[in-house]
Amino acid sequence: MCGIAGVLDLTSNHPPDRATLECMSARIIHRGPDDDGYLIEPPVGLAVRRLSIVDVAGGHMPLANEDQSVWIVHNGEIYNAPELRDELRARGHRFSTRGDTEVIVHAYEQWGDESITRLRGMFAIALWDVRRQRLVLARDRWGVKPLYFAQANGRLAFASEVVPALLGAGLSPQADLVSLEYLFDKGYLPAPRTMFTGVQSLAPAHLMVVERGLITKKRYWTLDFPRRGDHARASAADASEQFLSHLRDAVKMRLMSDVPIGALLSGGLDSSSLVALLQELSGGRTATFSIGFAAESHDEARAAQLAADALGTEHHTLQFDMSDFALWPRIIRHMESPQCSATSIPLYRLYQACHEAGYKVILTGEGADELLGGYHWFSGDARVRRWLWLPRSVRVRMAQAAPNGSEAGRRVLAEGTANPRDRYFLWTQATCEAERAALFAGIPMPEPYDHPPAPFRGSPVARGTGRGGGLYNLAALDQFLYLDSHTRLPNFINDEVDRMSMAHSVEARVPFLDHRLWEFAAALPPNLKLGRGAFEKQLLRSAMQGRLPEEIRLRRKQGLTAPHALFWRQAQLPAFAADAMSVSALKETGYFNPDAVTTALAAHRGGSGDHSRLLTGVLTTQLWHDLFLR
């Protein structure tokens, strides 16, 4: 695991300035505190910070092939590296290290750009082909590892984080106001957007090639779901057995490490399943970590302890309290973007505890809900769809007469259409259109905001936004699985986990994001993946029968959240928040209408709705401005 950075001169053969590379590297030292390395090979310069996990002594980077015609820096892990190494040796390639990075170099020699499709893991790769004067950048299928780039002043700069890319391109930080509106709509920024003008994110499952000054991008993999009715035929028992085999294989591959491996354990189905398999495969006693909350609505500590006792782990529990919100400025520095949620705070605390306990590698359960339909909108949409044929006026009255339903469910019932993409975004939106209109009233924007935002109209999410298109050919569950896995999963879930784990020099490994596991599950009929009631994520629950306590195996999803709604109901905010949210500070930054912010805070404190996502977005934007633009 590493942080990578580099600069390519697009207009001449001049070498990049080493001081610039060192400055870029210094900004990502938390991603790799164990070692650093540089290559200046005009017209390219590469820098890397290494977190030593595999081949601790011999894995120094940048790394080259035998004749130094191909150089690489790499962030991530290639879990099938041993198999690829054997195949490449049989073809005559010679290796000098045990690490996975050298495998990528020889795979590129053997198969060219197609080598990326053979990699099974999480990665961000920068590879320099000396003979062809060719730079290849690649990002893993689900965007577990980030990669940003900026082009300016005749240079292309790239890095694992945004600010080093800015530095390498010689750009001054400026806010992208359109991205800010996206954030308040969706709750995250869709690739390629960032909060900084001029810096883009390489989209997941994409290659970017720079050769002779020409930049090209292409998608090298996409997850295909069968057309409605064309799913693989399998009994529930067979599907469960095969799913368990794939998941066990995914966990086993992620045990590749020369340092100890721990795991997060919430007491939910996903993390408990991983820990059970980890214990089974490693034959040792795993260290597990969970976080408790004073608010019972957020607390999973009892369930985590129950799972830990049943599985026999060495369990560590930490406690979240309201003082932890003071970490927000530090967290936004690492996120490099405002947030409309506060889950980053408990995640930050969890990975901090892992680091302090001496663990560099942690297994975590992200991806299971997107794989098997574990979020409330999957089952909720099945209930709402039956009413969509009714006139909107009737559905509005039905929503108003359902006070016990979720806010999102009432919204989709009232406003939903047959378009699965638009309905999905209604379920998952951060703030409503009326809130955004008030929040940005009077704020000059560089371009009008349209819905849905441009990145969601392009491939692959736009497949079939009209009648007869690709999404309409999928089963209803598969429509939402497809949308979730291509939007919220890489852009929010994976980004947050990467940022918060790497803030503490911890590598988070995510077995549920193994692409072979996804390809298997995608082919199955929806009824095998999403059951009813307590049996959502039925496939995983069936697979873990006899391996987990029944109270854990059948437990409903709770999810990790932070009580930011309670934070905003305090009579007096902490000084850092009060200062940032003051009318004078809001006027100074100029991003929001101060009257709308004041009204939302008063309404939230008075119990007139939950405005915590809007308020959190405003606060973290103010903090972001202070940290990066002031």
C-alpha positions as CSV (number, residue, x, y, z in Angstrom):
1,M,0.0,0.0,0.0
2,C,1.4,3.4,-1.0
3,G,0.7,6.9,-2.0
4,I,1.8,7.8,-5.5
5,A,2.5,11.0,-7.4
6,G,4.1,12.1,-10.7
7,V,4.5,14.8,-13.3
8,L,4.8,14.4,-17.1
9,D,6.0,17.3,-19.3
10,L,3.7,17.3,-22.3
11,T,5.5,19.9,-24.4
12,S,9.2,19.1,-24.1
13,N,11.7,16.6,-22.8
14,H,12.6,18.6,-19.7
15,P,12.8,16.7,-16.4
16,P,10.3,17.6,-13.7
17,D,11.7,19.6,-10.8
18,R,12.7,17.2,-8.0
19,A,11.6,19.7,-5.4
20,T,8.1,19.6,-6.8
21,L,8.0,15.8,-6.6
22,E,9.3,15.9,-3.0
23,C,6.6,18.5,-2.1
24,M,3.9,16.3,-3.7
25,S,5.3,13.2,-1.8
26,A,5.3,15.1,1.5
27,R,1.6,15.7,1.2
28,I,0.9,12.0,1.2
29,I,3.4,10.8,3.8
30,H,0.5,9.4,5.9
31,R,-0.2,6.9,3.0
32,G,3.3,5.5,3.2
33,P,5.4,6.4,6.2
34,D,7.8,3.5,5.8
35,D,9.8,4.4,2.7
36,D,9.9,6.8,-0.2
37,G,11.4,6.7,-3.7
38,Y,11.8,8.9,-6.8
39,L,12.4,8.5,-10.5
40,I,13.3,11.3,-12.8
41,E,13.4,10.0,-16.4
42,P,12.8,13.0,-18.7
43,P,10.1,13.9,-19.4
44,V,8.5,12.1,-16.5
45,G,9.0,12.1,-12.7
46,L,7.5,9.5,-10.3
47,A,7.3,9.7,-6.5
48,V,6.0,7.1,-4.1
49,R,5.4,6.7,-0.3
50,R,5.3,3.1,0.8
51,L,3.4,1.4,3.6
52,S,5.4,-1.9,3.8
53,I,3.1,-4.9,4.0
54,V,4.3,-7.5,1.5
55,D,8.0,-8.1,0.9
56,V,8.8,-5.5,3.5
57,A,12.6,-5.6,2.8
58,G,12.5,-5.9,-1.0
59,G,9.5,-3.9,-2.2
60,H,11.1,-0.5,-2.7
61,M,9.7,1.6,-5.5
62,P,9.8,3.0,-8.2
63,L,10.5,-0.4,-9.6
64,A,11.5,-1.5,-13.1
65,N,11.9,-4.6,-15.3
66,E,15.3,-6.1,-16.0
67,D,16.4,-3.6,-18.6
68,Q,14.7,-0.6,-16.9
69,S,12.5,0.0,-20.0
70,V,9.3,-0.1,-17.9
71,W,9.0,1.7,-14.5
72,I,6.1,1.7,-12.1
73,V,4.7,3.2,-8.9
74,H,1.7,1.4,-7.5
75,N,-0.8,1.9,-4.7
76,G,-2.8,-1.1,-3.6
77,E,-2.6,-4.9,-3.6
78,I,-2.8,-7.4,-6.4
79,Y,-4.2,-10.5,-4.7
80,N,-3.7,-12.9,-7.6
81,A,0.0,-11.9,-7.9
82,P,1.3,-15.4,-7.0
83,E,-0.7,-17.0,-9.8
84,L,0.3,-14.3,-12.3
85,R,4.0,-14.6,-11.2
86,D,3.9,-18.4,-11.9
87,E,2.4,-17.9,-15.3
88,L,4.9,-15.1,-16.2
89,R,7.9,-17.2,-15.1
90,A,6.7,-20.0,-17.3
91,R,6.8,-17.5,-20.2
92,G,10.4,-16.6,-19.4
93,H,10.1,-13.5,-17.1
94,R,12.6,-13.2,-14.2
95,F,11.7,-11.7,-10.8
96,S,13.9,-10.1,-8.2
97,T,11.2,-9.4,-5.5
98,R,8.3,-11.2,-3.8
99,G,6.0,-8.3,-4.1
100,D,3.0,-7.8,-6.3
101,T,4.2,-4.6,-7.9
102,E,6.9,-6.3,-10.0
103,V,4.2,-8.7,-11.3
104,I,2.4,-5.7,-12.8
105,V,5.5,-4.6,-14.7
106,H,6.1,-8.0,-16.3
107,A,2.3,-8.5,-17.0
108,Y,2.5,-5.2,-19.0
109,E,5.5,-6.5,-20.9
110,Q,3.6,-9.6,-21.7
111,W,0.1,-8.4,-22.4
112,G,0.3,-4.6,-22.8
113,D,-2.8,-2.6,-21.6
114,E,-4.8,-5.8,-21.5
115,S,-2.7,-6.8,-18.5
116,I,-4.9,-4.6,-16.3
117,T,-7.9,-6.9,-16.9
118,R,-5.9,-9.8,-15.4
119,L,-5.4,-8.0,-12.1
120,R,-7.6,-9.0,-9.1
121,G,-7.4,-6.5,-6.4
122,M,-7.4,-2.8,-5.5
123,F,-5.0,-0.5,-7.2
124,A,-4.0,2.8,-8.6
125,I,-1.1,2.4,-11.1
126,A,1.3,4.8,-12.9
127,L,3.5,3.0,-15.4
128,W,6.1,4.6,-17.6
129,D,7.1,2.9,-20.8
130,V,10.5,4.3,-21.6
131,R,10.8,3.0,-25.2
132,R,7.4,4.2,-26.3
133,Q,7.5,7.4,-24.1
134,R,4.1,6.3,-22.8
135,L,2.4,6.9,-19.5
136,V,-0.3,4.5,-18.4
137,L,-2.6,5.3,-15.4
138,A,-5.1,2.8,-14.2
139,R,-7.6,2.5,-11.4
140,D,-9.3,-0.6,-10.0
141,R,-12.8,-1.7,-10.9
142,W,-14.6,-0.3,-7.9
143,G,-12.4,2.7,-7.3
144,V,-11.2,1.4,-3.9
145,K,-7.9,3.2,-4.5
146,P,-8.1,6.9,-5.7
147,L,-6.2,8.6,-8.5
148,Y,-6.4,12.3,-9.4
149,F,-4.9,14.3,-12.2
150,A,-4.6,17.9,-13.4
151,Q,-3.3,19.3,-16.7
152,A,-1.9,22.9,-16.8
153,N,1.2,24.8,-17.8
154,G,2.2,22.1,-20.3
155,R,2.3,19.4,-17.5
156,L,0.1,16.5,-16.5
157,A,0.3,15.8,-12.8
158,F,-1.3,12.9,-11.0
159,A,-1.4,11.7,-7.4
160,S,-3.3,9.6,-4.8
161,E,-4.8,12.8,-3.4
162,V,-6.0,16.1,-4.9
163,V,-3.6,18.7,-3.4
164,P,-0.5,16.9,-4.7
165,A,-2.0,16.9,-8.2
166,L,-2.7,20.6,-7.8
167,L,0.9,21.2,-6.7
168,G,2.4,19.2,-9.6
169,A,0.4,21.1,-12.2
170,G,1.3,24.4,-10.7
171,L,-2.4,25.3,-10.0
172,S,-3.7,27.5,-7.3
173,P,-6.7,26.0,-5.4
174,Q,-10.1,27.3,-6.5
175,A,-13.5,26.0,-5.5
176,D,-15.7,24.3,-8.1
177,L,-19.1,25.7,-7.3
178,V,-20.9,23.3,-9.6
179,S,-19.3,20.4,-7.7
180,L,-20.6,22.0,-4.5
181,E,-24.2,21.8,-5.8
182,Y,-23.6,18.2,-6.8
183,L,-22.5,17.5,-3.2
184,F,-25.7,18.9,-1.7
185,D,-27.8,17.0,-4.2
186,K,-26.2,13.5,-4.1
187,G,-24.1,13.7,-0.9
188,Y,-20.9,12.9,-2.8
189,L,-19.0,14.0,-5.9
190,P,-19.2,11.8,-8.9
191,A,-16.0,11.0,-10.8
192,P,-14.4,12.8,-12.5
193,R,-15.5,15.9,-10.4
194,T,-13.6,17.1,-7.4
195,M,-14.1,20.3,-5.3
196,F,-11.1,21.9,-6.9
197,T,-11.3,23.5,-10.3
198,G,-8.8,21.9,-12.7
199,V,-8.4,18.6,-10.8
200,Q,-10.3,15.4,-11.9
201,S,-10.6,11.9,-10.6
202,L,-9.8,9.0,-12.9
203,A,-13.1,7.0,-13.0
204,P,-13.1,3.4,-11.6
205,A,-12.3,0.6,-14.1
206,H,-10.6,3.1,-16.4
207,L,-7.2,3.3,-18.1
208,M,-5.7,6.7,-19.1
209,V,-2.9,6.6,-21.6
210,V,-0.7,9.6,-22.5
211,E,1.4,9.1,-25.6
212,R,3.0,11.8,-27.9
213,G,1.0,14.4,-26.1
214,L,-2.3,12.7,-26.8
215,I,-4.5,11.7,-23.8
216,T,-7.0,8.9,-24.2
217,K,-9.2,7.1,-21.6
218,K,-11.1,3.9,-21.9
219,R,-13.2,1.7,-19.6
220,Y,-11.6,-1.8,-19.3
221,W,-14.3,-3.6,-17.3
222,T,-18.0,-3.2,-16.5
223,L,-20.3,-5.3,-14.5
224,D,-23.0,-6.8,-16.7
225,F,-26.4,-8.0,-15.3
226,P,-28.5,-10.4,-17.3
227,R,-31.6,-9.2,-19.1
228,R,-34.8,-9.7,-17.1
229,G,-35.6,-13.4,-17.1
230,D,-32.1,-14.5,-18.3
231,H,-30.6,-15.2,-14.9
232,A,-28.6,-18.3,-14.1
233,R,-30.7,-21.2,-12.9
234,A,-29.6,-22.3,-9.4
235,S,-31.3,-23.7,-6.3
236,A,-31.1,-21.6,-3.2
237,A,-28.9,-24.3,-1.6
238,D,-26.5,-24.4,-4.6
239,A,-26.3,-20.6,-4.9
240,S,-25.6,-20.3,-1.1
241,E,-22.8,-22.9,-1.3
242,Q,-21.2,-21.3,-4.4
243,F,-21.5,-17.8,-2.9
244,L,-19.7,-19.0,0.3
245,S,-17.0,-20.6,-1.8
246,H,-16.4,-17.3,-3.7
247,L,-16.5,-15.2,-0.5
248,R,-14.1,-17.6,1.2
249,D,-11.7,-17.3,-1.7
250,A,-12.0,-13.5,-1.6
251,V,-11.1,-13.5,2.1
252,K,-8.3,-16.0,1.6
253,M,-6.6,-13.9,-1.1
254,R,-6.7,-10.9,1.1
255,L,-4.7,-12.6,3.8
256,M,-1.6,-12.0,1.7
257,S,0.6,-10.1,4.2
258,D,3.9,-10.1,6.0
259,V,2.3,-8.1,8.9
260,P,-0.6,-9.0,11.2
261,I,-4.2,-8.6,9.9
262,G,-7.1,-7.4,12.0
263,A,-10.8,-6.6,11.2
264,L,-13.6,-4.2,12.0
265,L,-16.5,-5.9,13.7
266,S,-19.8,-4.1,14.2
267,G,-21.8,-7.1,15.1
268,G,-23.7,-6.9,11.9
269,L,-24.0,-9.7,9.3
270,D,-21.3,-8.4,6.9
271,S,-18.4,-7.8,9.2
272,S,-19.3,-10.8,11.4
273,S,-19.2,-13.1,8.3
274,L,-15.8,-11.8,7.3
275,V,-14.4,-12.3,10.8
276,A,-15.8,-15.8,10.9
277,L,-14.1,-16.7,7.6
278,L,-10.9,-14.9,8.7
279,Q,-10.7,-16.9,11.9
280,E,-11.4,-20.1,10.0
281,L,-8.7,-19.5,7.3
282,S,-6.0,-18.0,9.5
283,G,-6.3,-20.5,12.4
284,G,-5.4,-17.7,14.8
285,R,-7.2,-15.3,17.1
286,T,-8.1,-12.2,15.2
287,A,-8.0,-8.7,16.7
288,T,-11.3,-6.9,16.1
289,F,-12.4,-3.3,16.6
290,S,-15.8,-1.7,17.1
291,I,-17.1,1.7,18.2
292,G,-20.0,2.3,20.6
293,F,-22.4,5.3,20.9
294,A,-24.2,6.7,23.8
295,A,-27.3,7.1,21.6
296,E,-29.0,3.7,21.5
297,S,-30.3,4.4,18.0
298,H,-26.7,4.4,16.8
299,D,-25.1,1.8,19.1
300,E,-24.0,-1.7,18.0
301,A,-21.5,-2.3,20.8
302,R,-23.6,-5.2,22.4
303,A,-24.0,-7.0,19.1
304,A,-20.3,-6.5,18.4
305,Q,-19.3,-8.0,21.7
306,L,-21.7,-10.9,21.2
307,A,-20.1,-11.7,17.8
308,A,-16.6,-11.3,19.3
309,D,-17.4,-13.7,22.2
310,A,-18.9,-16.3,19.8
311,L,-16.0,-16.1,17.4
312,G,-13.3,-15.8,20.0
313,T,-11.6,-12.7,18.8
314,E,-9.4,-10.3,20.7
315,H,-11.9,-7.5,20.8
316,H,-11.3,-3.7,21.2
317,T,-14.2,-1.4,21.8
318,L,-13.9,2.4,21.8
319,Q,-16.6,4.9,22.6
320,F,-17.9,7.8,20.5
321,D,-19.0,10.9,22.3
322,M,-20.0,14.5,21.2
323,S,-16.5,15.7,21.8
324,D,-15.4,13.6,18.8
325,F,-17.1,16.2,16.5
326,A,-14.1,18.4,17.2
327,L,-12.2,16.1,14.8
328,W,-14.1,17.5,11.9
329,P,-11.4,20.0,10.7
330,R,-8.8,17.3,10.8
331,I,-11.0,14.9,8.9
332,I,-11.9,17.4,6.2
333,R,-8.1,18.0,5.7
334,H,-7.8,14.3,4.9
335,M,-11.1,14.1,2.9
336,E,-10.2,17.2,0.8
337,S,-13.9,17.7,0.3
338,P,-16.9,18.8,2.3
339,Q,-19.3,16.1,3.5
340,C,-23.1,16.0,4.0
341,S,-22.8,13.1,6.5
342,A,-20.6,12.4,9.6
343,T,-19.8,8.7,9.2
344,S,-16.2,9.8,8.5
345,I,-15.7,10.6,12.2
346,P,-16.3,7.2,13.7
347,L,-14.4,5.6,10.8
348,Y,-11.5,7.9,11.6
349,R,-11.6,6.9,15.3
350,L,-11.8,3.2,14.4
351,Y,-8.7,3.2,12.1
352,Q,-6.9,5.3,14.6
353,A,-7.5,2.6,17.2
354,C,-6.3,0.0,14.7
355,H,-3.1,1.9,14.1
356,E,-2.5,2.4,17.8
357,A,-2.9,-1.3,18.4
358,G,-0.1,-1.9,15.8
359,Y,-2.2,-3.1,12.8
360,K,-1.4,-2.0,9.3
361,V,-4.0,-4.2,7.5
362,I,-7.7,-4.4,8.4
363,L,-10.5,-6.4,6.7
364,T,-13.8,-4.5,6.5
365,G,-17.3,-5.3,5.3
366,E,-18.1,-2.5,2.8
367,G,-19.7,-3.6,-0.5
368,A,-22.0,-6.3,0.9
369,D,-25.1,-4.1,0.8
370,E,-24.4,-3.0,-2.8
371,L,-23.7,-6.6,-3.7
372,L,-26.9,-8.1,-2.3
373,G,-29.4,-5.2,-1.8
374,G,-28.9,-4.5,1.9
375,Y,-30.0,-0.8,2.0
376,H,-33.5,0.3,2.8
377,W,-34.1,1.6,-0.7
378,F,-33.8,-1.8,-2.2
379,S,-36.7,-3.3,-0.3
380,G,-38.5,0.1,0.0
381,D,-38.6,0.6,-3.7
382,A,-40.2,-2.8,-4.1
383,R,-43.1,-1.6,-1.9
384,V,-43.4,1.8,-3.6
385,R,-43.3,0.5,-7.2
386,R,-46.7,-1.1,-6.9
387,W,-48.3,2.4,-6.6
388,L,-46.5,4.3,-9.3
389,W,-49.4,3.7,-11.8
390,L,-51.6,6.0,-9.7
391,P,-51.9,9.7,-10.6
392,R,-49.3,11.8,-8.8
393,S,-52.0,13.8,-6.9
394,V,-53.3,10.6,-5.4
395,R,-49.8,9.4,-4.4
396,V,-49.0,12.8,-2.8
397,R,-52.1,12.3,-0.5
398,M,-51.0,8.7,0.2
399,A,-47.6,10.0,1.3
400,Q,-49.0,12.7,3.5
401,A,-51.2,10.0,5.2
402,A,-48.2,7.8,6.0
403,P,-46.5,9.6,8.9
404,N,-44.8,6.5,10.1
405,G,-43.1,5.8,6.8
406,S,-39.5,7.0,6.1
407,E,-39.0,10.5,4.7
408,A,-37.3,9.0,1.7
409,G,-40.2,6.5,1.1
410,R,-42.8,9.2,1.3
411,R,-40.8,11.3,-1.1
412,V,-40.4,8.6,-3.7
413,L,-44.1,7.6,-3.4
414,A,-45.1,11.2,-4.1
415,E,-42.6,12.1,-6.8
416,G,-41.3,8.8,-8.2
417,T,-41.6,7.8,-11.9
418,A,-41.0,4.7,-13.9
419,N,-37.4,5.9,-14.6
420,P,-35.2,3.7,-12.3
421,R,-32.3,6.1,-12.3
422,D,-34.4,9.2,-11.3
423,R,-36.2,7.1,-8.6
424,Y,-32.9,5.8,-7.2
425,F,-31.6,9.4,-6.8
426,L,-34.8,10.4,-5.0
427,W,-34.2,7.6,-2.5
428,T,-30.5,8.6,-1.9
429,Q,-30.5,12.4,-2.2
430,A,-28.8,14.5,0.5
431,T,-31.1,17.5,0.3
432,C,-34.3,18.3,-1.6
433,E,-34.6,20.7,-4.5
434,A,-36.4,23.3,-2.4
435,E,-33.6,23.3,0.3
436,R,-30.9,23.7,-2.4
437,A,-32.8,26.5,-4.1
438,A,-33.0,28.4,-0.8
439,L,-29.4,27.6,0.2
440,F,-27.9,28.9,-3.1
441,A,-30.4,31.8,-3.6
442,G,-28.5,34.9,-4.7
443,I,-25.2,33.0,-5.1
444,P,-23.8,33.6,-8.6
445,M,-23.0,30.2,-10.3
446,P,-20.8,29.7,-13.3
447,E,-23.4,27.6,-15.0
448,P,-27.0,26.5,-14.3
449,Y,-27.5,23.4,-12.3
450,D,-29.4,20.7,-14.2
451,H,-30.9,17.4,-13.0
452,P,-29.6,14.8,-13.1
453,P,-26.0,16.2,-13.0
454,A,-23.9,15.6,-16.1
455,P,-21.8,12.7,-14.8
456,F,-25.0,10.7,-14.2
457,R,-26.1,11.2,-17.8
458,G,-23.0,9.6,-19.2
459,S,-21.9,5.9,-19.4
460,P,-22.4,3.7,-17.6
461,V,-25.2,5.0,-15.4
462,A,-27.3,6.4,-18.3
463,R,-27.7,2.9,-19.8
464,G,-31.3,2.9,-20.6
465,T,-32.7,6.1,-19.1
466,G,-35.3,5.9,-21.8
467,R,-37.9,3.3,-22.5
468,G,-36.3,0.2,-24.0
469,G,-32.8,1.1,-22.8
470,G,-30.4,-1.1,-20.9
471,L,-31.6,-0.4,-17.4
472,Y,-35.2,-1.1,-18.4
473,N,-34.1,-4.5,-19.6
474,L,-32.9,-5.5,-16.1
475,A,-34.9,-6.9,-13.2
476,A,-35.9,-4.1,-10.8
477,L,-33.5,-5.2,-8.1
478,D,-30.6,-5.4,-10.6
479,Q,-31.4,-1.8,-11.8
480,F,-30.7,-0.4,-8.3
481,L,-27.7,-2.8,-7.7
482,Y,-26.2,-1.5,-11.0
483,L,-26.9,2.2,-10.1
484,D,-25.6,1.8,-6.5
485,S,-22.4,0.1,-7.5
486,H,-21.6,2.7,-10.2
487,T,-22.4,5.8,-8.2
488,R,-22.6,5.9,-4.4
489,L,-20.3,2.9,-3.8
490,P,-17.1,4.2,-5.5
491,N,-17.7,7.9,-5.0
492,F,-18.8,7.9,-1.4
493,I,-18.3,4.6,0.5
494,N,-15.0,3.6,-1.0
495,D,-13.6,7.1,-1.0
496,E,-14.4,7.6,2.7
497,V,-13.0,4.3,3.8
498,D,-9.8,4.9,1.9
499,R,-9.3,8.4,3.2
500,M,-10.0,7.6,6.9
501,S,-7.9,4.4,6.9
502,M,-5.0,6.0,5.1
503,A,-5.1,9.0,7.4
504,H,-3.7,6.5,10.0
505,S,-1.4,4.5,7.6
506,V,-3.8,1.6,7.7
507,E,-4.7,-0.5,4.6
508,A,-8.4,-1.4,4.5
509,R,-9.1,-4.6,2.5
510,V,-12.6,-5.2,1.3
511,P,-13.4,-8.9,0.3
512,F,-17.0,-8.1,-0.6
513,L,-15.6,-6.0,-3.5
514,D,-13.9,-8.9,-5.2
515,H,-15.0,-8.6,-8.8
516,R,-15.3,-12.3,-9.3
517,L,-17.7,-12.5,-6.4
518,W,-19.7,-9.7,-8.1
519,E,-19.8,-11.4,-11.4
520,F,-21.2,-14.5,-9.8
521,A,-23.8,-12.7,-7.8
522,A,-24.9,-10.5,-10.7
523,A,-25.9,-13.6,-12.7
524,L,-28.2,-14.9,-10.0
525,P,-32.0,-14.3,-9.9
526,P,-33.0,-11.4,-7.6
527,N,-35.1,-13.6,-5.3
528,L,-31.9,-15.4,-4.2
529,K,-30.2,-12.1,-3.3
530,L,-32.9,-10.1,-1.6
531,G,-35.4,-11.9,0.6
532,R,-38.1,-10.3,2.7
533,G,-38.3,-8.9,6.2
534,A,-35.4,-10.0,8.3
535,F,-34.0,-12.0,5.5
536,E,-32.7,-9.2,3.3
537,K,-29.3,-10.3,1.9
538,Q,-30.7,-13.8,2.0
539,L,-27.8,-15.3,0.1
540,L,-25.2,-14.2,2.8
541,R,-27.5,-15.2,5.7
542,S,-28.0,-18.7,4.2
543,A,-24.2,-19.1,3.6
544,M,-23.4,-18.2,7.2
545,Q,-25.9,-20.6,8.8
546,G,-24.0,-22.6,11.5
547,R,-21.1,-20.2,11.3
548,L,-22.6,-17.3,13.3
549,P,-24.9,-17.0,16.3
550,E,-28.5,-16.9,15.1
551,E,-29.0,-13.5,16.8
552,I,-26.2,-12.1,14.6
553,R,-27.0,-14.0,11.4
554,L,-30.7,-12.9,11.5
555,R,-30.0,-9.3,12.8
556,R,-31.4,-6.5,10.7
557,K,-29.0,-4.0,9.2
558,Q,-28.3,-1.0,11.4
559,G,-25.3,0.6,9.7
560,L,-22.5,2.9,11.0
561,T,-23.7,6.5,11.4
562,A,-22.7,9.4,13.7
563,P,-25.4,11.3,15.6
564,H,-24.9,14.6,13.8
565,A,-28.6,15.4,14.1
566,L,-28.0,15.6,17.9
567,F,-24.9,17.7,17.3
568,W,-27.0,20.3,15.6
569,R,-29.6,20.4,18.3
570,Q,-27.1,21.6,21.0
571,A,-28.1,24.9,22.4
572,Q,-24.5,26.1,21.9
573,L,-22.2,24.8,19.2
574,P,-18.5,24.3,19.8
575,A,-16.4,27.3,19.0
576,F,-15.0,25.9,15.7
577,A,-18.6,25.3,14.4
578,A,-20.1,28.5,15.8
579,D,-17.4,30.6,14.1
580,A,-17.7,28.8,10.8
581,M,-21.5,29.1,10.7
582,S,-21.7,32.7,11.8
583,V,-23.3,35.1,9.4
584,S,-20.1,37.0,8.9
585,A,-18.2,33.8,8.0
586,L,-20.9,32.7,5.6
587,K,-20.9,36.1,3.9
588,E,-17.1,36.1,3.7
589,T,-16.9,32.7,1.8
590,G,-19.9,33.5,-0.3
591,Y,-21.0,29.9,-1.0
592,F,-24.4,30.0,0.8
593,N,-27.3,32.3,1.6
594,P,-26.9,33.1,5.3
595,D,-30.6,33.5,5.8
596,A,-31.3,30.0,4.6
597,V,-28.6,28.5,6.9
598,T,-29.9,30.4,9.9
599,T,-33.5,29.3,9.1
600,A,-32.4,25.6,8.7
601,L,-30.5,25.6,12.0
602,A,-33.5,27.2,13.9
603,A,-35.9,24.7,12.3
604,H,-33.7,21.8,13.2
605,R,-33.3,22.9,16.8
606,G,-37.0,23.5,17.0
607,G,-37.9,20.0,15.8
608,S,-39.3,21.1,12.4
609,G,-37.6,18.3,10.4
610,D,-34.1,16.9,10.1
611,H,-31.8,19.4,8.4
612,S,-28.6,17.8,9.7
613,R,-27.3,16.8,6.2
614,L,-27.7,20.4,4.9
615,L,-26.1,21.9,8.1
616,T,-23.2,19.4,8.0
617,G,-22.6,20.2,4.4
618,V,-22.5,23.9,5.1
619,L,-20.1,23.5,8.1
620,T,-17.7,21.2,6.3
621,T,-17.7,23.5,3.3
622,Q,-16.7,26.4,5.5
623,L,-14.0,24.2,7.2
624,W,-12.8,23.1,3.7
625,H,-12.5,26.7,2.6
626,D,-10.5,27.6,5.7
627,L,-8.1,24.6,5.2
628,F,-7.5,24.9,1.5
629,L,-8.5,28.3,0.1
630,R,-7.9,30.8,2.8
